[in-house]
Amino acid sequence: MIVSQLWIDDEYIYKNFPLPKRLDRGVVYSIIQMEQYTSIQDNLGTCLYEHISDEVEAETLDATEQELFKLVQYALALYSANGIISFLRTQFGATRIEERQLEQSSLDAISNGLDSKIAYVNKRIQDFIKNNAAIYAIATDAGCKGDLFTEEETYQGSVFYPADGKVDTSCENLDWPE
């Protein structure tokens, strides 16, 4: 499913985060779309993501889904703000006048605080899903095509973190050619 609607806009991000408004709206919307389709879908699982997406488009979210959606919007804003900061650090995001006014340390301070906020909001989203039978049933439906929601798997961008936090470094499970 292609992202047919964005769940937040640039004003939502700028209202909640002290980011410079120097980026073109198209760039901000591209970052929001990318984070919605990747990070948010990874957090919700494909079935729940598509369900919420359909309900948002039809404007039929029930009260419980609206509560979840508000958490998801905030998570999306956090992911997007982090993506915007990464973009601003590149040559493509830099402008001479604003670079003189805004030090990189300002962006670093904002970015460093976002990771823990993202983890906190994601935990709240996962707990919300697990504690609501109707939403949990959608998220874990066996007939779902695509990734299922599972609290044992947590994705942060393109890096997978095992639920137990342990990485097997013993090399005992590797099949080496002889």
N, C-alpha and C positions, 0 to 999 in steps of 0.2 A: 504494500500500500504506500503510495506516494503521499507526502504530507500535503493535504489539500487545504489545511488551514493552520495558521500559527496560533498557539495557545497564549502567547504574550506578544507585545510589541515593544518597540524601542523605548517608548515612554515608560512602560512598566519597569524596564531595567534602569533607566536613568532616575526614576523616582525612588528606587530602592538601593541604588549603589552610587557612590561618588566617582563616577567615571567621566572622563572628558568627552564632550559631545562632538568630537571632531570627525567622526567617521560618517561616511555616506550611509543613508538609511538602507540602501541595498546591501551593503556589507553586513550591517547589523542583522538584517533579516536573514541573510544567508547563514550567518553563524547561529541564529536562533533555530532555523530550520534544520541545520546539521545536528545540533545538540538535541532537538526534540526527537528527530528520527533515530538517533543513535543512543545517546545517554539515557533519555527518558524511556525509550522502548526497551533498552536493556534492563532498566530498573523495574519496569512494570511487567515485562514479558509481552510477547507479541499479542496474545489473545486479549489481555486486559487493555493494552495500548490501543488495539483496533476497536474494542468495545467503547472505550472512552472517546476515541476519535469520532466514531459514528454518532455517539450521543451528543457530543459537542456540536457536530455539524447539524444534527436534527434539532438541537436545542431542547433535549429531553433528559438532561441529567437529573436524577432524583437527589434528594437532600444529602444522602450518604455519598453519592458520587460527586456532588458539588464540593463536599468537604475534602475528599481525596484530591479532586481537581485543583483546589486552592494550594494544597501541599505540592502537587506536581508543578503548578505554575511557578511557585517559589524556587523549587529545585531547578527548573528550566532556566529561570533568571540567573541563578548561581552558576550553572554550567555555562550559560551564554556570557556572563560577565567575565568568567575565567577565559573563555575563548576570545573575547574582545581584547582583554589585556595581552594575551599571547600575540594577537594580530598587531596591536599597537606597538609592541616591541620590535616588530619587523621593519624593514626599510619601506615596505608598502604602506604601513600605517603612520609613518613619521611625516611631520610637516615642520618646517623650520621655525616658524613663529611659536607654535605650541610646544615644540621640543624645548625651547628656551624657557618657557613658563612652567613646564611640568617635568620634574626630575623622574628618572626611572625608579628611584627609591619609593616614590609615591605609588607607582604601579605595583612594585614588589610588596609593599605593605598591604595593599588591598588583596593581591593574589594569595599571599601567605595565609591570610585569614579565611579565604574562601574554601580551602580544602577541608578544614574541620567543619565548616558550616554545611558543605555538601554532604559529608558523611553523616552529620546529625539529621538533616532533613531526609536523606535516603533511609536512614534507620526508622524514622517516624513513618515514612511511606510504607516500608515493609511491615512494620508493626500494625499499621492501620489495615493493610490488606489481610494479614494473617488473622486479625481479630474481628473481621466481618465475614460471616459465612457466605453471603451472596457474592461479594466481590472476590473472595478467595476461590469460590467455585468457578468463576469466570477465568481467573488467572491460572488455575491449575487444571482446566478441562482437558481430559485425555484426548478428545477429538481435535484439539487445537493443532493447527499447522504452524510450525515456527517454534521459536524459543518459548518455553514455559517459564512462568514466574517461579523462582525457587529461592527461599531464603538462604540456602547453602551457597549460592553463587552471587557474588557481588562484582559488578563490572564498573570500572572507572575509566571512561574513555576507551582506549583500545587495549588497556592492560587488564588482565584477569587476575583477581586475587582470590585464592582458595578460601572457602568459608572458615576453615580452621586456622588460617593464617600460616600454615606450615608448608614449606616447599621441600620436596624430596630432593636432597642434594647428595644422597648416598650412591647414586648411579647403579643401584642394585636392580632396578627395573628396566634398564636399557638393554637392548639387543644389539651387541656390537658385532660387526662382521669379523669373521675369523681370518 
